[in-house]
Amino acid sequence: MMKFIGKSRVNTAFCMLVATLTLNAFTASQSFAQAQIMAVAKNQLVVGKTYFIAADNLNLRSSNNTSSSDNIVGQLSMNDEVVLVNALGEGTPLVQIKLIKSKSVPSDVAPQLFVSKDYLSDKVYEAPVLKYFVIQNVATEKTRVYERCVTYPGCPHKLVMETDMVVGRNEEGTKSDRYAYMTWLGHARISSWVKFYSDGMQTYPSWYTAGQDLKSIPKPISSNSSRVIGSRKWLTKQNGKDTVYGAFGWYAAKLSPSDDVNGVNSQWMHGTIGWGVDGSDAIDITRGFFMNMFSNPGSHGCTRLENRAIAYLREILPVGTDIYRVYARESTRERQTILSDDTVIPLSRYKDVYNNPARWDYILLTDGAQKSGGLSADATNIITKNIPVIQGQNFLEQGSYMVDRYPTAAQLNYKNSASSGKSGDRYRIDSGKSKEPTNFRGYFLVDEGRFIDYQHPNAQAVKGKVKVSGLLDFRTSVPESLKATGYHFPPNIIY
C-alpha cells in the first residue's frame, strides 16, 4: 500500500491488518479443494484416529475458546495430519487434536491444540499439479511466472511473464519493530482472488465499490503533466483521516498460510492505484528521488503490481498456485551475450520472445466487485460468454497488456539507491563494498525458475532485515522441483 503525503500527516495501517483475523474458527475463503472433500461429521469422529485437514487457513487454537483471537497459534493447511484427542461436547464447535504433521506449524506450538470440527477428513486430497508457479524476488523487486516442467527431473521451467513489483519498505517501521513493514520470505499459495478489495477496517477505500457512481473514480495518473501530481488525485479521506483511494487496485490475491505466527503475515499480492492506461506509472513513481525524499510511496509488506499485470495474473493463476518469495542474487544458465555495438544475442531458449511480448486484451467491468473469485478482465472470456458491456453502467476500461516473456537477470548495482528498483539489493543486506563478504546465499536462475545453492539470508547476520515463514518446505531448504546444479553466468556486480 502507498501513501503520498508527508509522514506526519498520514495514519496508515500495516499491510498485515488488511486481513485481520476474525474470531470464528475458519477465517479464510474456501480452499481450492475444500468443496471436493467430505469432512467427517462430528458424531462420527473417533478418538485416537488420524484425520487430515480439509481446508486452508484453518485456525489452530491453544484453548477451547472461539470468542477471542488471542489463542490462535497458527493456521493449518490442506492435508495437515492430526490425531483426534477429544471430540468435546456439542456446546463447542471445536475438537481437541494432536498435531502430527503440518506444512506450516510446528507440532509443539502449544501444550493443547484445538481446531474446528467441520474440517477433518479421513482422506487425503490429491491436489492437481498446477501449470504455473510464481517466484517473487524481493531483492530485485521482480515478479516472474513460470510454466512448470515435469518432463524429467531437473528440467528447466519456462518463464511466461516478468514484471516489476513494489515490496515492503525498510526505511521505516514501528516503535517496537523497525522492520515491521518489510515483505516476508517463504512459500505460500493463493487461497482466493478478490476483485476491488478493501481491507476489513476500511482503511483504504476500494478501487471501485458496488453501486458507486463511476464518475467518482479518480482520473488516470497520466492525465496530468506530472505523474507525481497525477498520483495525488488518488489521495482521499476516510473517517476523517488521510488515506489512499484504491490502494489494492483491481485484484488482490490472498496468500495462505496467512497468519503472523507461521504464515506470511497477511501480506497479499495485489494491484495499485491508477488505470490500465497509466501502465506502470504507479510503480515507477515509487522509484523517483523526489517522491522518496518527500513522501513514502512504498508497500507495507504486500507485493504490489501495476493493475494490468495483476489482472493478467488473476486470469492465468488459479487458487492453489504456489508463490515463492526469495531474496536472491540473479543469474542465467546460458551466458547473455552483448556485442561491442550493444547488440544483444538472445538466450537460445527464448530467442522467439526477445523484444516480442505477448498481447493480452482486457475489458474491466464492475461485475463481481468485492467478491471472492470476481469476474476476470479477460476480453476473450467476456466476449465469448456474451457478458453485457454497458457504457456508463458496468464498463470501466478496455485495453491491452504486453506480457514480457524474456528473462533478464537483474544486476547488483550499488551505485543505484536501494529504492530505485535497480540496485538488486532492496534491503541492503550487503555493504556494497567489494572486499566485504556477502550475505546473499546461492543464485536464482531466472531463465530456468530454479535455484543453485540458495538459502534465505541469515536473519541474524543481516540484523533482522529479512523474516522467513510460510510453508515448511521453503524455510530452511529448497524443494527438489526448484533445485539446480552446474554452471551459470551471473551479471557482474557494480560497486
GUNU-184003 format. One line per field, with one value per residue (C-alpha): residue in one letter; x, y, z; residue number from 1. Coordinates in pm, 1 decimal, decimal comma. Layout:
N
res c(A_...)
x c(X_...)
y c(Y_...)
z c(Z_...)
n c(NUM_...)
//
This chain:
495
res c(M_M_K_F_I_G_K_S_R_V_N_T_A_F_C_M_L_V_A_T_L_T_L_N_A_F_T_A_S_Q_S_F_A_Q_A_Q_I_M_A_V_A_K_N_Q_L_V_V_G_K_T_Y_F_I_A_A_D_N_L_N_L_R_S_S_N_N_T_S_S_S_D_N_I_V_G_Q_L_S_M_N_D_E_V_V_L_V_N_A_L_G_E_G_T_P_L_V_Q_I_K_L_I_K_S_K_S_V_P_S_D_V_A_P_Q_L_F_V_S_K_D_Y_L_S_D_K_V_Y_E_A_P_V_L_K_Y_F_V_I_Q_N_V_A_T_E_K_T_R_V_Y_E_R_C_V_T_Y_P_G_C_P_H_K_L_V_M_E_T_D_M_V_V_G_R_N_E_E_G_T_K_S_D_R_Y_A_Y_M_T_W_L_G_H_A_R_I_S_S_W_V_K_F_Y_S_D_G_M_Q_T_Y_P_S_W_Y_T_A_G_Q_D_L_K_S_I_P_K_P_I_S_S_N_S_S_R_V_I_G_S_R_K_W_L_T_K_Q_N_G_K_D_T_V_Y_G_A_F_G_W_Y_A_A_K_L_S_P_S_D_D_V_N_G_V_N_S_Q_W_M_H_G_T_I_G_W_G_V_D_G_S_D_A_I_D_I_T_R_G_F_F_M_N_M_F_S_N_P_G_S_H_G_C_T_R_L_E_N_R_A_I_A_Y_L_R_E_I_L_P_V_G_T_D_I_Y_R_V_Y_A_R_E_S_T_R_E_R_Q_T_I_L_S_D_D_T_V_I_P_L_S_R_Y_K_D_V_Y_N_N_P_A_R_W_D_Y_I_L_L_T_D_G_A_Q_K_S_G_G_L_S_A_D_A_T_N_I_I_T_K_N_I_P_V_I_Q_G_Q_N_F_L_E_Q_G_S_Y_M_V_D_R_Y_P_T_A_A_Q_L_N_Y_K_N_S_A_S_S_G_K_S_G_D_R_Y_R_I_D_S_G_K_S_K_E_P_T_N_F_R_G_Y_F_L_V_D_E_G_R_F_I_D_Y_Q_H_P_N_A_Q_A_V_K_G_K_V_K_V_S_G_L_L_D_F_R_T_S_V_P_E_S_L_K_A_T_G_Y_H_F_P_P_N_I_I_Y)
x c(0,0_107,9_97,4_193,1_188,4_428,3_475,4_343,9_5,2_-71,4_-215,7_-155,4_-207,3_15,9_-39,0_-87,8_-401,8_-577,5_-673,1_-727,4_-822,3_-1188,0_-1297,3_-1458,6_-1279,4_-1219,8_-1113,2_-1014,1_-1221,3_-1286,1_-981,6_-939,5_-1015,2_-1242,3_-1564,9_-1437,6_-1374,0_-1641,8_-1549,5_-1641,5_-1946,8_-1865,1_-2079,4_-1875,9_-1533,2_-1329,0_-1089,8_-738,5_-795,8_-581,5_-752,2_-644,0_-725,0_-978,4_-916,9_-651,1_-605,0_-779,5_-722,5_-528,1_-601,9_-436,9_-767,3_-1133,3_-1246,5_-1368,4_-1463,6_-1112,3_-825,8_-562,0_-540,4_-471,8_-123,1_-116,7_-316,7_-327,8_-318,3_-482,3_-381,6_-203,3_-219,1_-376,2_-499,2_-829,4_-772,7_-1117,0_-1435,6_-1563,8_-1933,6_-2197,3_-2162,4_-1841,4_-1754,8_-1402,2_-1233,5_-902,6_-629,2_-264,1_-68,4_127,6_246,3_191,5_326,1_348,7_303,9_549,1_387,5_494,7_349,3_129,1_60,6_-302,1_-443,0_-796,6_-949,1_-1293,1_-1480,6_-1600,3_-1275,5_-1148,9_-1137,2_-1034,2_-898,8_-600,1_-686,3_-463,0_-418,1_-353,3_-13,0_-88,7_56,8_219,6_406,0_538,9_876,6_891,7_1245,2_1223,8_1587,8_1527,7_1154,6_1065,2_768,7_812,6_567,5_693,2_531,3_620,0_837,3_770,0_929,7_1224,3_1383,1_1565,9_1427,3_1421,2_1093,3_980,9_935,0_598,3_589,4_832,2_726,5_823,3_668,4_696,9_779,0_750,7_968,9_1260,6_1306,5_1055,7_870,5_704,3_841,7_867,4_991,2_1187,4_1141,4_769,6_675,2_913,6_799,0_843,9_1015,1_883,5_633,7_259,5_-32,5_-310,9_-619,7_-856,7_-880,7_-1088,7_-1196,7_-1175,1_-1076,0_-1083,0_-940,3_-1179,1_-1103,2_-1190,1_-858,2_-815,8_-1130,5_-1181,9_-1078,3_-1449,3_-1734,9_-2051,9_-2314,4_-2063,4_-2101,3_-1836,4_-1762,6_-1636,1_-1334,6_-1018,8_-883,3_-580,3_-241,2_-118,7_-394,0_-175,2_151,5_329,0_291,2_350,9_75,4_-147,2_-97,6_-216,1_-563,1_-583,2_-544,7_-867,6_-1007,7_-1162,9_-1327,0_-1164,4_-813,3_-585,8_-557,6_-516,1_-808,6_-791,9_-463,1_-536,2_-606,9_-821,3_-748,9_-592,5_-465,5_-483,3_-195,7_-206,8_-99,5_-169,2_-121,1_161,7_284,4_368,2_224,5_312,6_184,7_-127,9_90,9_-119,3_-23,7_-235,2_-272,4_-236,6_-382,6_-439,3_-596,5_-471,0_-388,7_-137,6_70,5_347,9_327,7_204,3_503,6_758,9_675,1_784,6_1137,6_1175,4_1423,3_1189,7_897,1_1105,6_1257,6_932,0_685,1_652,1_502,5_607,4_420,2_371,3_457,8_229,0_374,0_214,9_197,0_51,0_-317,5_-285,6_-27,9_-236,9_-542,5_-343,5_-228,7_-590,3_-670,7_-389,7_-323,1_-592,8_-644,3_-379,2_-92,2_245,2_404,6_771,7_924,3_1303,5_1594,8_1846,0_2120,3_2007,9_2182,2_2116,4_2212,3_2308,5_2550,1_2384,5_2599,3_2616,4_2828,8_3051,4_2776,4_2534,8_2353,3_2204,7_2227,3_1911,1_1920,1_1860,0_1556,4_1390,9_1503,5_1146,6_1015,7_1303,1_1151,9_832,6_589,3_256,3_-57,6_-340,3_-662,0_-874,9_-1218,5_-1259,1_-1618,2_-1774,9_-1924,6_-1812,1_-1690,4_-1586,0_-1645,6_-1405,2_-1346,9_-1498,8_-1516,2_-1176,2_-1097,5_-1006,4_-1164,4_-1192,3_-1380,4_-1619,3_-1694,4_-1729,1_-1972,6_-2174,3_-2137,5_-2313,4_-2078,6_-2274,2_-2111,8_-2188,7_-2316,1_-2068,3_-1794,5_-1476,1_-1190,8_-1054,6_-705,1_-408,8_-122,1_203,7_341,4_721,5_827,5_1204,8_1414,7_1655,4_1880,0_1890,4_2236,0_2365,8_2445,8_2541,3_2569,3_2189,0_1982,2_1810,5_1465,4_1540,0_1428,4_1766,1_2003,2_1933,9_1958,4_1639,4_1703,2_2079,6_2179,9_2532,3_2751,7_2817,0_3192,9_3382,9_3619,2_3349,9_3170,8_2823,0_2504,6_2349,7_2348,9_2326,3_2165,9_1827,4_1836,5_1576,8_1577,0_1501,4_1298,5_1541,0_1798,1_2164,0_2282,2_2016,5_1926,1_1737,1_1972,8_2056,3_1827,3_2082,1_2364,5_2156,6_2033,4_1668,4_1629,2_1461,7_1199,7_1118,3_791,7_517,1_508,8_784,3_927,2_1088,3_1202,9_1542,4_1567,1_1459,1_1202,6_1353,1_1134,2_1321,8_1679,6_1953,4_2327,7_2607,6_2746,3_2571,8_2652,1_2551,9_2586,1_2889,9_2845,0_2886,9_3026,2)
y c(0,0_355,5_695,4_1005,8_1267,0_1369,3_1107,7_1333,9_1367,7_1009,2_746,2_420,7_59,6_-241,2_-449,6_-731,9_-555,7_-592,0_-943,1_-910,2_-1246,6_-1280,9_-1467,1_-1769,7_-2099,4_-2068,0_-1729,9_-1782,0_-1824,7_-2180,5_-2369,3_-2468,0_-2827,0_-2786,5_-2828,7_-3162,7_-3312,4_-3458,7_-3382,0_-3639,8_-3547,3_-3473,5_-3759,5_-3996,2_-3876,2_-4140,7_-4052,1_-4175,5_-4184,2_-3991,5_-3723,6_-3481,4_-3111,3_-3037,7_-2664,3_-2398,2_-2127,7_-2328,4_-2154,9_-2362,1_-2261,7_-2326,3_-2341,6_-2432,4_-2074,7_-1905,6_-1570,7_-1430,0_-1444,2_-1429,2_-1809,7_-1856,7_-2008,0_-2075,1_-2182,0_-2532,6_-2617,5_-2872,5_-3232,1_-3143,7_-3456,3_-3468,2_-3723,1_-3665,0_-3641,9_-3532,6_-3472,6_-3244,5_-3171,9_-3028,0_-2690,9_-2607,1_-2603,1_-2721,1_-3054,0_-3122,9_-3268,1_-3366,8_-3223,7_-3493,8_-3319,5_-2968,7_-2771,8_-2452,7_-2511,4_-2695,5_-2979,4_-2837,9_-2490,2_-2523,9_-2787,5_-2832,4_-2773,5_-2722,8_-2685,3_-2664,1_-2993,1_-2918,5_-2965,4_-3312,5_-3570,5_-3935,2_-3896,1_-3713,6_-3472,7_-3528,9_-3177,6_-3144,6_-3019,2_-2668,3_-2540,3_-2225,2_-2109,8_-1767,6_-1653,8_-1304,1_-1181,0_-921,0_-820,2_-712,3_-630,6_-861,9_-1096,7_-1389,5_-1659,4_-1997,0_-2282,3_-2593,0_-2854,1_-3215,9_-3388,2_-3518,2_-3440,6_-3109,7_-2995,5_-2615,1_-2438,7_-2182,4_-1813,1_-1683,4_-1341,6_-1095,8_-765,4_-509,9_-500,2_-289,9_-463,2_-355,9_-66,6_-98,8_276,3_292,7_66,9_78,6_168,6_-199,5_-325,6_-101,8_-357,6_-415,9_-311,8_-540,8_-826,4_-1170,6_-1450,9_-1804,3_-2028,2_-1965,1_-2040,8_-1829,7_-1906,4_-1656,9_-1375,0_-1070,4_-806,5_-441,2_-543,3_-317,4_-414,5_-513,8_-195,9_15,9_196,4_208,1_250,4_2,2_98,6_57,7_-25,0_-196,9_66,6_352,7_639,1_566,1_936,1_949,1_726,7_942,6_1022,9_839,7_938,0_1002,1_1258,1_1517,8_1663,0_1526,0_1167,8_1278,5_1540,2_1287,4_1035,9_1289,8_1271,0_935,5_1088,1_1098,4_1097,5_801,4_850,7_1192,2_1060,0_1098,2_779,4_644,1_563,3_224,6_116,9_-253,2_-194,9_-411,1_-752,9_-889,3_-1242,9_-1363,2_-1596,0_-1880,9_-1967,4_-1605,1_-1571,3_-1378,2_-1676,9_-1938,9_-1776,7_-1483,4_-1208,8_-1139,8_-994,6_-1017,2_-975,7_-700,8_-414,2_-44,0_298,0_422,9_286,8_46,3_338,6_451,7_142,2_111,8_476,8_387,5_155,5_385,9_687,2_496,3_489,1_864,6_1054,4_1339,0_1106,1_906,8_1219,7_1394,0_1109,5_737,1_561,3_207,4_-102,6_-204,6_-568,4_-676,8_-707,6_-456,4_-476,7_-246,6_-313,4_-466,0_-712,1_-819,0_-854,0_-1083,9_-1291,2_-1314,4_-1469,8_-1727,7_-1819,5_-2030,8_-2065,2_-2303,6_-2154,8_-2164,6_-1827,4_-1831,3_-1514,2_-1506,7_-1271,0_-1381,4_-1275,1_-1345,7_-1540,3_-1732,7_-2081,7_-1956,6_-1668,4_-1346,4_-1214,1_-841,6_-733,8_-425,1_-225,8_-317,0_-571,9_-844,8_-1208,2_-1355,2_-1662,9_-1960,7_-2091,3_-1750,7_-1609,5_-1618,4_-1392,6_-1143,9_-799,9_-987,9_-964,9_-1147,5_-936,4_-984,0_-787,4_-688,7_-540,1_-419,8_-435,3_-364,3_-715,9_-915,1_-617,9_-711,0_-1078,8_-1367,0_-1503,9_-1189,4_-1177,2_-1160,5_-890,9_-1128,5_-979,7_-1312,9_-1467,3_-1172,3_-1167,8_-1546,4_-1564,1_-1267,6_-1081,7_-744,0_-447,0_-126,0_216,4_425,5_125,1_-160,9_-70,3_77,5_37,5_-176,9_-209,2_-439,5_-554,8_-657,5_-950,9_-959,6_-1323,7_-1275,9_-1345,2_-1068,6_-1126,5_-813,4_-680,7_-592,0_-223,9_-40,0_291,4_292,8_367,9_79,3_219,5_278,4_-68,6_-105,8_-192,6_-566,2_-539,6_-365,8_-410,5_-353,4_-676,2_-616,5_-310,9_-273,0_-287,1_-538,9_-657,3_-737,0_-1076,2_-1113,8_-1214,0_-1348,4_-1728,2_-1901,5_-1791,2_-1772,8_-1881,9_-1655,1_-1846,1_-2180,0_-2086,8_-2284,2_-2217,3_-2310,5_-2346,2_-2098,9_-2029,8_-1735,1_-1474,6_-1538,4_-1309,9_-1262,8_-1183,2_-914,8_-775,9_-864,5_-724,2_-1046,7_-1270,2_-1619,7_-1802,0_-1977,8_-2343,0_-2550,2_-2685,5_-2349,8_-2216,2_-2383,7_-2575,3_-2560,7_-2805,3_-3056,2_-2917,3_-2585,6_-2707,6_-2690,5_-2751,9_-2675,4_-2372,4_-2036,9_-1677,4_-1401,1_-1036,8_-852,4_-660,6_-283,1_-146,2)
z c(0,0_-55,6_92,6_-98,3_173,7_446,1_715,4_990,5_821,6_735,2_961,0_777,2_873,8_838,7_530,9_779,2_902,8_570,1_664,4_1037,3_1179,3_1265,1_1573,8_1415,5_1369,8_996,4_862,9_501,6_191,1_85,2_-27,7_-390,8_-290,3_8,3_-186,5_-315,8_28,0_250,7_610,7_871,0_1081,2_1445,8_1576,1_1359,2_1468,7_1650,6_1932,5_1856,2_1480,1_1231,7_1021,0_751,2_746,5_470,9_431,9_406,7_672,4_945,2_1278,5_1531,4_1891,6_2226,5_2418,3_2368,6_2310,6_1990,9_2144,0_2109,7_1862,2_2136,7_2149,9_1776,9_1749,5_1376,1_1074,3_933,0_563,7_338,4_425,7_750,4_967,4_1315,9_1569,2_1749,6_2126,4_2247,8_2048,5_2329,7_2369,8_2140,0_2311,1_2123,9_1752,7_1835,6_1897,1_2069,3_1848,8_1848,9_1558,2_1375,9_1061,0_925,3_631,2_836,7_1212,5_1442,6_1637,7_1976,0_1920,6_2233,9_2506,0_2394,7_2046,7_1916,6_1568,7_1412,6_1398,9_1044,5_853,8_944,3_666,3_668,2_314,4_169,9_-106,6_-408,4_-541,9_-915,1_-1027,2_-1146,0_-1470,2_-1334,0_-1024,4_-919,7_-785,6_-637,7_-576,6_-301,5_-357,5_-718,9_-688,4_-975,8_-1013,8_-1252,9_-1358,1_-1480,0_-1665,8_-1472,1_-1645,7_-1544,3_-1844,7_-1642,2_-1302,3_-1307,1_-1641,7_-1681,6_-1616,7_-1874,5_-1799,4_-1921,5_-1751,4_-1593,1_-1437,0_-1173,1_-828,3_-513,8_-185,8_176,7_284,5_524,1_563,1_845,6_1086,1_1425,8_1766,5_1856,3_1517,9_1282,8_1002,0_1056,0_700,9_514,8_291,5_446,1_255,2_213,4_36,1_28,1_-202,6_-345,5_-137,8_-302,1_-555,8_-462,3_-712,4_-599,7_-248,0_56,6_393,4_668,9_863,0_556,2_593,0_215,7_1,1_-282,5_-634,4_-710,3_-472,8_-592,7_-676,2_-682,6_-930,5_-1194,8_-1232,9_-874,0_-952,2_-974,5_-1320,1_-1464,2_-1325,2_-1679,3_-1745,1_-1572,2_-1699,5_-1390,2_-1269,6_-910,7_-934,9_-1112,3_-832,3_-575,9_-727,6_-552,5_-207,7_-10,3_341,3_517,0_856,2_874,9_810,3_509,2_307,7_-45,8_-271,7_-446,8_-286,6_-352,2_-719,8_-944,6_-795,2_-477,0_-417,9_-60,0_27,6_276,9_535,9_618,4_993,6_1158,5_1359,3_1096,8_784,7_558,8_789,3_578,8_304,6_-9,6_-375,5_-530,0_-775,2_-710,0_-781,4_-1133,7_-1450,5_-1713,9_-1941,7_-1677,3_-1742,3_-1486,4_-1373,0_-1023,9_-984,3_-1148,7_-933,1_-623,0_-768,9_-810,0_-594,1_-503,0_-434,4_-187,4_-38,2_50,0_98,9_147,6_-154,6_-71,9_34,4_396,8_330,6_48,3_-301,6_-537,1_-917,8_-1180,7_-1244,7_-1591,3_-1458,7_-1158,7_-1384,3_-1612,8_-1315,3_-1198,0_-1535,5_-1553,2_-1187,4_-1020,0_-647,9_-516,6_-719,9_-542,0_-460,3_-357,2_-212,0_-209,3_-156,8_-414,6_-648,5_-1006,5_-1280,4_-1603,7_-1710,6_-2054,1_-2094,6_-2210,0_-2496,2_-2573,9_-2869,9_-2882,7_-3055,6_-2770,2_-2986,2_-2766,1_-2873,4_-2716,2_-2494,9_-2723,8_-2531,7_-2552,7_-2886,4_-3023,2_-2745,2_-2724,4_-2793,1_-2879,5_-2586,9_-2590,2_-2614,9_-2365,5_-2419,6_-2123,4_-2056,9_-1699,9_-1573,6_-1236,5_-1225,4_-921,6_-716,6_-360,6_-436,4_-398,9_-747,6_-902,1_-1282,5_-1451,1_-1706,9_-1990,7_-2304,3_-2486,2_-2194,9_-2164,8_-2537,8_-2566,9_-2275,1_-2407,5_-2079,4_-2116,9_-2152,7_-2095,8_-2116,5_-1808,7_-1612,6_-1578,1_-1827,0_-1679,5_-1927,1_-2206,0_-2346,1_-2396,2_-2178,1_-2342,9_-2143,8_-2117,8_-2161,9_-2182,9_-1868,7_-1774,2_-1473,5_-1258,4_-1181,1_-835,8_-877,3_-560,2_-741,3_-755,9_-447,2_-270,2_-351,1_-720,6_-827,7_-999,3_-715,7_-688,4_-308,7_-194,1_178,8_153,9_322,3_185,4_230,7_-140,6_-84,3_-294,0_-20,5_235,1_249,9_103,6_283,8_-37,6_-38,2_-375,8_-702,2_-871,8_-1237,8_-1395,8_-1726,1_-1555,5_-1248,3_-1031,6_-758,8_-720,6_-358,0_-245,4_114,6_255,7_404,9_768,4_969,4_1246,1_1004,1_829,9_1163,9_1115,1_764,4_649,0_806,1_680,0_740,6_543,8_440,9_598,7_271,7_186,6_521,4_556,6_229,6_-135,0_-281,6_-524,0_-802,0_-774,9_-729,0_-990,6_-1011,3_-1253,0_-1431,3_-1465,3_-1556,0_-1313,1_-1422,7_-1291,1_-967,1_-980,8_-654,6)
n c(1_2_3_4_5_6_7_8_9_10_11_12_13_14_15_16_17_18_19_20_21_22_23_24_25_26_27_28_29_30_31_32_33_34_35_36_37_38_39_40_41_42_43_44_45_46_47_48_49_50_51_52_53_54_55_56_57_58_59_60_61_62_63_64_65_66_67_68_69_70_71_72_73_74_75_76_77_78_79_80_81_82_83_84_85_86_87_88_89_90_91_92_93_94_95_96_97_98_99_100_101_102_103_104_105_106_107_108_109_110_111_112_113_114_115_116_117_118_119_120_121_122_123_124_125_126_127_128_129_130_131_132_133_134_135_136_137_138_139_140_141_142_143_144_145_146_147_148_149_150_151_152_153_154_155_156_157_158_159_160_161_162_163_164_165_166_167_168_169_170_171_172_173_174_175_176_177_178_179_180_181_182_183_184_185_186_187_188_189_190_191_192_193_194_195_196_197_198_199_200_201_202_203_204_205_206_207_208_209_210_211_212_213_214_215_216_217_218_219_220_221_222_223_224_225_226_227_228_229_230_231_232_233_234_235_236_237_238_239_240_241_242_243_244_245_246_247_248_249_250_251_252_253_254_255_256_257_258_259_260_261_262_263_264_265_266_267_268_269_270_271_272_273_274_275_276_277_278_279_280_281_282_283_284_285_286_287_288_289_290_291_292_293_294_295_296_297_298_299_300_301_302_303_304_305_306_307_308_309_310_311_312_313_314_315_316_317_318_319_320_321_322_323_324_325_326_327_328_329_330_331_332_333_334_335_336_337_338_339_340_341_342_343_344_345_346_347_348_349_350_351_352_353_354_355_356_357_358_359_360_361_362_363_364_365_366_367_368_369_370_371_372_373_374_375_376_377_378_379_380_381_382_383_384_385_386_387_388_389_390_391_392_393_394_395_396_397_398_399_400_401_402_403_404_405_406_407_408_409_410_411_412_413_414_415_416_417_418_419_420_421_422_423_424_425_426_427_428_429_430_431_432_433_434_435_436_437_438_439_440_441_442_443_444_445_446_447_448_449_450_451_452_453_454_455_456_457_458_459_460_461_462_463_464_465_466_467_468_469_470_471_472_473_474_475_476_477_478_479_480_481_482_483_484_485_486_487_488_489_490_491_492_493_494_495)
//
